[in-house]
């Protein structure tokens, strides 16, 4: 969807809300953006996906974060940029005591989330009103189980996530905690 790629280059109104974090991957050479990922909690309002997929009602009393708008520049580094954004998101969710990560994806991304051992909500795909009613599969991951699931599946992300120190992943914890305070 070429038009989707172009739309990811500009912020959406949702990106500017006070309960949203936008993670940005930049090229070290010239600080050009390589990818981004948006995180929104359910602390002050329901997740957008909660209105689209009725099975999410069972998690309403949990600390949830919805991951959306994953966009990565195509090229030789796209796989590692995607992994770095997912690792940064995981570190944030784990450190702020989030119970579940919730995400949705069209057919191509659904395969990625299945490989990452996310649980798929029954009844999908769901037409997503804020996604032009394109059917999306909805996935949830208990944050505390993510590493163990990757290890059990033998997924290459396990080594990247749990066994490798990445000093280039720079998280502004003061800012993160101002939005996703674990208290």
SULNORGI-V220501 format. One line per field, one symbol per residue. ss: DSSP state (h for helix, s for strand, l for the rest). A space follows every 10 residues. Layout:
# SULNORGI-V220501
ss: ???
This chain:
# SULNORGI-V220501
ss: lhhhhhhlll llhhhhllls ssssssllll llssssssss sllllllhhh hllhhhhhhl lllsssssss sslllllhhh hhhhhhhhhh hhhhhlllls ssssslhhhh hhhhhlllss lllllssshh hllsssssss sshhhhhhhh hhhlllhhhh hhllllllll llhhhhhhhl lll
